[in-house]
Amino acid sequence: MITRRQALVGAAAGAVSFTVSGALSGAAAPMRLEVVGNRIFHAGRPIRLLGVAMGDPIYIRGNRDVSDYRVVAQEWGANTVRIGLHPGHWRDARAQSIAALARDIAAARAQGLFVILDWHTIGFPGAYTEVADPSWGLIDNAYDTDAALALDFWREMALTYGGDPGILFELWNEPVVDGKLWVSTGKHWPQLKALWERLIAVIRAHSDAIIIAAGERWAFDLKSVKDNLIDDPRVVYAWHVYPNEDRGLADRWHSSIDGLQALKPVIVTEWGFCRSCSKHLYGTPEDFGEPFVNGVLEPLRLHSTAWCYSPGAAPQMLEDGGTPNEFGAFVKSYLGSAWRPV
């Protein structure tokens, strides 16, 4: 009997591929992911990317072993992981960053996992840059929003990983043009789109990887995106959802996604909750987890990677000893029961 796990590994090493035009080819090469309308396909069949965000390999995962990738693939049922890098580490420790990413990405791909590679910045050039709490132990200006730095990173990543059909590039973790804007308006989307198109051009010079683009307001605001899509058939969209965004508004999630999922794939590259966290992340299975899963993720068939598997960032899924906490158990259960294309 072939398990779903074995089938995934076999698919990742398959011998049939899509050509750039999308037609099937008999070339002996791994099969890439394809974007068709609002769905993602692999090996000619629809696939739903489901998994966890692991964090970055230097800070958040600094004390974690790469055996985590075997656990999330074989025990949690994930088919996708999100691995990030803080811009400050790329700026100050390029060689270490390259080695750390290579280690974790290789471990994930060895398990047959798709990898979302995330430029883990918060803010926007010339407008806002998140300042990390000094108690976290991050380097200064870890979320550096310099556009030239991002262009340099994506040029290198496209050259290094652009030929791997199982790696997706998430351009910018959480765009924030106005740190005081707490309403989803979509008004900054044209400004974001212009930068995303510059980053995409650098990637496209070397790779046809699927690219993930975010909206404003810490990646929660996708309003108006559907009316002004990026002109690239292999661009999909990111969405981040946490308990406090528009808390109390009955239609808050559907309002902010704004119907984009009907036109293009949407990947919720961060979502989560924590009973003991501060207001922004505070939530329980009853007041956030179950309503979000049952009211949004499942009926809309959204792709997702919950944040964060590693204990170095909140809301974390593991206790310090490695046992799943309340949130971790919720995500693990969700991955075991989520709808997947047959």
BAMIMAR-864764 format. One line per 5 residues: number of its first residue (from 1); their letters; for each residue y, x negated, z of C-alpha. Coordinates in nm, 2 decimals, decimal comma, always signed. Example, Ala and Ser with C-alpha at 12.3 -4.5 7.8 and 13.67 -1.06 7.14 Angstrom:
! BAMIMAR-864764
1> as> -0,45:-1,23:+0,78 ~ -0,11:-1,37:+0,71 $
This chain:
! BAMIMAR-864764
1> mitrr> +0,00:+0,00:+0,00 ~ +0,34:-0,14:-0,10 ~ +0,60:-0,09:+0,17 ~ +0,97:-0,02:+0,10 ~ +1,04:-0,37:+0,23 $
6> qalvg> +0,80:-0,53:-0,02 ~ +0,94:-0,32:-0,30 ~ +1,29:-0,44:-0,22 ~ +1,19:-0,80:-0,23 ~ +1,00:-0,75:-0,55 $
11> aaaga> +1,30:-0,58:-0,71 ~ +1,53:-0,86:-0,61 ~ +1,30:-1,10:-0,81 ~ +1,24:-0,87:-1,10 ~ +1,21:-0,98:-1,46 $
16> vsftv> +1,41:-0,71:-1,64 ~ +1,79:-0,73:-1,63 ~ +2,09:-0,53:-1,75 ~ +2,31:-0,70:-2,01 ~ +2,69:-0,70:-1,96 $
21> sgals> +2,71:-0,38:-2,17 ~ +2,47:-0,21:-1,94 ~ +2,17:-0,19:-2,18 ~ +1,83:-0,30:-2,06 ~ +1,72:-0,65:-2,16 $
26> gaaap> +1,39:-0,82:-2,14 ~ +1,53:-1,15:-2,03 ~ +1,36:-1,32:-1,74 ~ +1,65:-1,29:-1,49 ~ +1,71:-1,10:-1,17 $
31> mrlev> +1,83:-0,75:-1,21 ~ +2,20:-0,70:-1,13 ~ +2,35:-0,40:-0,97 ~ +2,52:-0,15:-1,21 ~ +2,80:+0,09:-1,16 $
36> vgnri> +2,75:+0,42:-1,34 ~ +3,02:+0,68:-1,26 ~ +3,02:+0,72:-0,89 ~ +2,67:+0,58:-0,84 ~ +2,52:+0,23:-0,81 $
41> fhagr> +2,19:+0,15:-0,99 ~ +1,94:-0,13:-0,95 ~ +1,64:-0,19:-1,18 ~ +1,75:+0,12:-1,38 ~ +1,73:+0,35:-1,07 $
46> pirll> +2,00:+0,47:-0,83 ~ +2,02:+0,28:-0,51 ~ +2,21:+0,34:-0,18 ~ +2,34:+0,03:-0,01 ~ +2,28:+0,07:+0,36 $
51> gvamg> +2,30:-0,18:+0,64 ~ +2,51:-0,37:+0,88 ~ +2,81:-0,60:+0,89 ~ +2,70:-0,93:+1,04 ~ +3,03:-1,09:+1,10 $
56> dpiyi> +3,14:-1,44:+0,99 ~ +2,90:-1,73:+1,04 ~ +3,15:-1,96:+1,22 ~ +3,32:-1,74:+1,49 ~ +3,14:-1,41:+1,53 $
61> rgnrd> +2,80:-1,55:+1,45 ~ +2,86:-1,89:+1,59 ~ +2,57:-1,87:+1,84 ~ +2,33:-1,65:+1,63 ~ +2,02:-1,76:+1,45 $
66> vsdyr> +1,96:-1,68:+1,08 ~ +1,64:-1,50:+1,19 ~ +1,88:-1,20:+1,25 ~ +1,85:-1,14:+0,87 ~ +1,48:-1,09:+0,90 $
71> vvaqe> +1,53:-0,85:+1,19 ~ +1,78:-0,63:+1,01 ~ +1,57:-0,62:+0,69 ~ +1,23:-0,57:+0,84 ~ +1,29:-0,40:+1,17 $
76> wgant> +1,61:-0,21:+1,11 ~ +1,55:-0,11:+0,75 ~ +1,87:-0,25:+0,60 ~ +1,89:-0,34:+0,24 ~ +2,25:-0,47:+0,26 $
81> vrigl> +2,45:-0,70:+0,49 ~ +2,82:-0,78:+0,50 ~ +2,91:-1,15:+0,57 ~ +3,27:-1,25:+0,61 ~ +3,49:-1,55:+0,65 $
86> hpghw> +3,83:-1,57:+0,82 ~ +4,10:-1,72:+0,60 ~ +4,20:-1,96:+0,88 ~ +3,86:-2,12:+0,86 ~ +3,88:-2,16:+0,49 $
91> rdara> +4,22:-2,31:+0,52 ~ +4,14:-2,56:+0,81 ~ +3,76:-2,62:+0,77 ~ +3,67:-2,57:+0,41 ~ +3,35:-2,79:+0,41 $
96> qsiaa> +3,23:-2,62:+0,73 ~ +3,30:-2,28:+0,58 ~ +3,11:-2,35:+0,26 ~ +2,81:-2,48:+0,45 ~ +2,81:-2,19:+0,70 $
101> lardi> +2,84:-1,93:+0,43 ~ +2,56:-2,10:+0,23 ~ +2,33:-2,09:+0,53 ~ +2,38:-1,72:+0,61 ~ +2,39:-1,60:+0,25 $
106> aaara> +2,07:-1,79:+0,17 ~ +1,89:-1,64:+0,47 ~ +2,00:-1,29:+0,37 ~ +1,90:-1,32:+0,01 ~ +1,56:-1,47:+0,12 $
111> qglfv> +1,49:-1,14:+0,29 ~ +1,58:-0,95:-0,03 ~ +1,91:-0,82:+0,12 ~ +2,21:-0,75:-0,10 ~ +2,51:-0,93:+0,04 $
116> ildwh> +2,87:-0,81:+0,06 ~ +3,09:-1,12:+0,09 ~ +3,41:-1,04:+0,27 ~ +3,75:-1,22:+0,28 ~ +3,81:-1,12:+0,64 $
121> tigfp> +4,19:-1,10:+0,65 ~ +4,41:-0,83:+0,81 ~ +4,75:-0,76:+0,67 ~ +4,93:-0,82:+0,34 ~ +5,13:-1,11:+0,19 $
126> gayte> +5,49:-1,11:+0,29 ~ +5,46:-0,78:+0,49 ~ +5,23:-0,81:+0,79 ~ +4,97:-1,05:+0,94 ~ +4,74:-0,95:+1,23 $
131> vadps> +4,77:-1,19:+1,53 ~ +4,44:-1,24:+1,71 ~ +4,44:-1,20:+2,09 ~ +4,44:-1,56:+2,23 ~ +4,15:-1,47:+2,46 $
136> wglid> +3,92:-1,43:+2,16 ~ +3,92:-1,80:+2,09 ~ +4,00:-1,77:+1,72 ~ +4,20:-2,05:+1,55 ~ +4,57:-1,99:+1,49 $
141> naydt> +4,66:-1,76:+1,21 ~ +4,29:-1,67:+1,15 ~ +4,38:-1,37:+0,94 ~ +4,62:-1,57:+0,72 ~ +4,74:-1,34:+0,44 $
146> daala> +4,86:-1,61:+0,20 ~ +4,78:-1,49:-0,15 ~ +4,73:-1,84:-0,29 ~ +4,47:-1,90:-0,02 ~ +4,28:-1,59:-0,12 $
151> ldfwr> +4,29:-1,68:-0,49 ~ +4,15:-2,03:-0,40 ~ +3,87:-1,87:-0,20 ~ +3,77:-1,62:-0,47 ~ +3,78:-1,88:-0,74 $
156> emalt> +3,53:-2,10:-0,54 ~ +3,31:-1,80:-0,45 ~ +3,30:-1,68:-0,81 ~ +3,19:-2,03:-0,92 ~ +2,93:-2,06:-0,64 $
161> yggdp> +2,79:-1,71:-0,61 ~ +2,91:-1,53:-0,92 ~ +2,58:-1,57:-1,10 ~ +2,38:-1,41:-0,82 ~ +2,34:-1,04:-0,91 $
166> gilfe> +2,27:-0,94:-0,54 ~ +2,61:-1,05:-0,41 ~ +2,92:-0,82:-0,41 ~ +3,27:-0,95:-0,35 ~ +3,50:-0,76:-0,11 $
171> lwnep> +3,85:-0,88:-0,20 ~ +4,04:-0,81:+0,13 ~ +3,91:-0,69:+0,46 ~ +4,19:-0,47:+0,59 ~ +4,52:-0,44:+0,40 $
176> vvdgk> +4,82:-0,35:+0,61 ~ +5,16:-0,34:+0,45 ~ +5,32:-0,14:+0,73 ~ +5,17:-0,19:+1,07 ~ +5,35:+0,12:+1,21 $
181> lwvst> +5,23:+0,36:+0,94 ~ +4,98:+0,59:+1,11 ~ +4,95:+0,85:+0,83 ~ +4,75:+0,82:+0,51 ~ +5,00:+0,85:+0,23 $
186> gkhwp> +4,87:+0,62:-0,05 ~ +5,22:+0,51:-0,12 ~ +5,13:+0,14:-0,09 ~ +4,83:+0,16:-0,33 ~ +5,03:+0,03:-0,64 $
191> qlkal> +5,14:-0,27:-0,44 ~ +4,79:-0,34:-0,32 ~ +4,65:-0,28:-0,67 ~ +4,88:-0,55:-0,82 ~ +4,74:-0,81:-0,59 $
196> werli> +4,38:-0,70:-0,63 ~ +4,42:-0,73:-1,01 ~ +4,53:-1,09:-0,96 ~ +4,23:-1,17:-0,74 ~ +3,99:-0,99:-0,99 $
201> avira> +4,12:-1,19:-1,28 ~ +4,03:-1,52:-1,10 ~ +3,68:-1,38:-1,03 ~ +3,63:-1,24:-1,38 ~ +3,69:-1,59:-1,53 $
206> hsdai> +3,36:-1,69:-1,38 ~ +3,16:-1,38:-1,27 ~ +3,09:-1,01:-1,35 ~ +2,99:-0,94:-0,99 ~ +3,06:-0,60:-0,84 $
211> iiaag> +3,40:-0,62:-0,67 ~ +3,50:-0,40:-0,37 ~ +3,87:-0,31:-0,33 ~ +4,03:-0,15:-0,02 ~ +4,32:+0,08:+0,04 $
216> erwaf> +4,60:+0,05:+0,29 ~ +4,62:+0,13:+0,67 ~ +4,34:-0,11:+0,77 ~ +4,13:+0,01:+0,47 ~ +4,13:+0,38:+0,59 $
221> dlksv> +4,39:+0,52:+0,34 ~ +4,24:+0,59:+0,00 ~ +4,49:+0,85:-0,10 ~ +4,60:+0,85:-0,46 ~ +4,35:+0,58:-0,56 $
226> kdnli> +4,15:+0,82:-0,78 ~ +4,47:+0,88:-0,98 ~ +4,54:+0,51:-1,04 ~ +4,20:+0,34:-1,06 ~ +4,16:-0,03:-1,12 $
231> ddprv> +4,08:-0,08:-1,49 ~ +3,75:-0,26:-1,44 ~ +3,41:-0,08:-1,46 ~ +3,25:-0,30:-1,20 ~ +3,51:-0,23:-0,92 $
236> vyawh> +3,41:+0,00:-0,64 ~ +3,61:+0,09:-0,32 ~ +3,59:+0,01:+0,05 ~ +3,66:+0,24:+0,33 ~ +3,68:+0,16:+0,71 $
241> vypne> +3,65:+0,44:+0,96 ~ +3,68:+0,42:+1,34 ~ +3,71:+0,69:+1,60 ~ +4,09:+0,69:+1,66 ~ +4,21:+0,73:+1,31 $
246> drgla> +4,38:+1,07:+1,29 ~ +4,18:+1,19:+1,59 ~ +4,23:+1,56:+1,64 ~ +4,29:+1,64:+1,27 ~ +4,02:+1,87:+1,15 $
251> drwhs> +4,01:+1,73:+0,79 ~ +4,10:+1,37:+0,87 ~ +3,81:+1,19:+0,69 ~ +3,81:+1,40:+0,38 ~ +4,18:+1,39:+0,36 $
256> sidgl> +4,19:+1,01:+0,36 ~ +3,91:+0,95:+0,12 ~ +4,08:+1,20:-0,11 ~ +3,79:+1,28:-0,34 ~ +3,76:+0,92:-0,46 $
261> qalkp> +3,38:+0,93:-0,40 ~ +3,34:+1,19:-0,68 ~ +3,47:+0,93:-0,94 ~ +3,36:+0,59:-0,81 ~ +3,12:+0,45:-0,55 $
266> vivte> +3,27:+0,42:-0,20 ~ +3,12:+0,17:+0,05 ~ +3,21:+0,22:+0,41 ~ +3,20:-0,15:+0,48 ~ +3,30:-0,09:+0,85 $
271> wgfcr> +3,24:+0,20:+1,08 ~ +3,14:+0,22:+1,44 ~ +3,22:+0,33:+1,80 ~ +3,20:+0,20:+2,15 ~ +3,18:+0,40:+2,48 $
276> scskh> +3,34:+0,11:+2,68 ~ +3,60:-0,01:+2,43 ~ +3,97:+0,05:+2,41 ~ +4,13:+0,36:+2,25 ~ +4,10:+0,25:+1,89 $
281> lygtp> +3,73:+0,19:+1,90 ~ +3,64:+0,43:+2,18 ~ +3,38:+0,69:+2,08 ~ +3,04:+0,82:+2,16 ~ +2,75:+0,94:+1,94 $
286> edfge> +2,85:+1,30:+2,02 ~ +3,23:+1,28:+1,94 ~ +3,22:+1,03:+1,65 ~ +2,88:+0,89:+1,54 ~ +2,70:+1,22:+1,47 $
291> pfvng> +3,01:+1,40:+1,32 ~ +3,08:+1,11:+1,09 ~ +2,72:+1,06:+0,98 ~ +2,64:+1,43:+0,94 ~ +2,98:+1,54:+0,81 $
296> vlepl> +3,07:+1,25:+0,58 ~ +2,82:+0,97:+0,52 ~ +2,52:+1,19:+0,45 ~ +2,67:+1,48:+0,26 ~ +2,89:+1,25:+0,04 $
301> rlhst> +2,60:+1,00:+0,00 ~ +2,83:+0,71:+0,08 ~ +2,71:+0,35:+0,10 ~ +2,78:+0,18:+0,43 ~ +2,75:-0,13:+0,65 $
306> awcys> +2,82:-0,05:+1,02 ~ +3,03:-0,30:+1,22 ~ +2,92:-0,52:+1,39 ~ +2,56:-0,65:+1,44 ~ +2,65:-0,98:+1,61 $
311> pgaap> +2,78:-0,97:+1,97 ~ +3,09:-1,18:+1,88 ~ +3,30:-0,87:+1,78 ~ +3,36:-0,51:+1,89 ~ +3,21:-0,27:+1,86 $
316> qmled> +2,89:-0,48:+1,88 ~ +2,54:-0,34:+1,83 ~ +2,36:-0,59:+2,05 ~ +2,38:-0,67:+2,42 ~ +2,42:-1,05:+2,48 $
321> ggtpn> +2,05:-1,08:+2,52 ~ +1,99:-0,93:+2,17 ~ +1,87:-0,58:+2,27 ~ +2,04:-0,30:+2,08 ~ +2,30:-0,11:+2,29 $
326> efgaf> +2,39:+0,26:+2,25 ~ +2,57:+0,19:+1,92 ~ +2,30:-0,04:+1,79 ~ +2,03:+0,21:+1,87 ~ +2,23:+0,48:+1,69 $
331> vksyl> +2,27:+0,26:+1,38 ~ +1,91:+0,15:+1,38 ~ +1,80:+0,52:+1,40 ~ +2,05:+0,61:+1,12 ~ +1,91:+0,34:+0,89 $
336> gsawr> +1,56:+0,48:+0,95 ~ +1,66:+0,84:+0,86 ~ +1,94:+0,81:+0,60 ~ +1,89:+0,96:+0,26 ~ +1,78:+0,71:+0,00 $
341> pv> +1,72:+0,78:-0,37 ~ +1,35:+0,81:-0,45 $
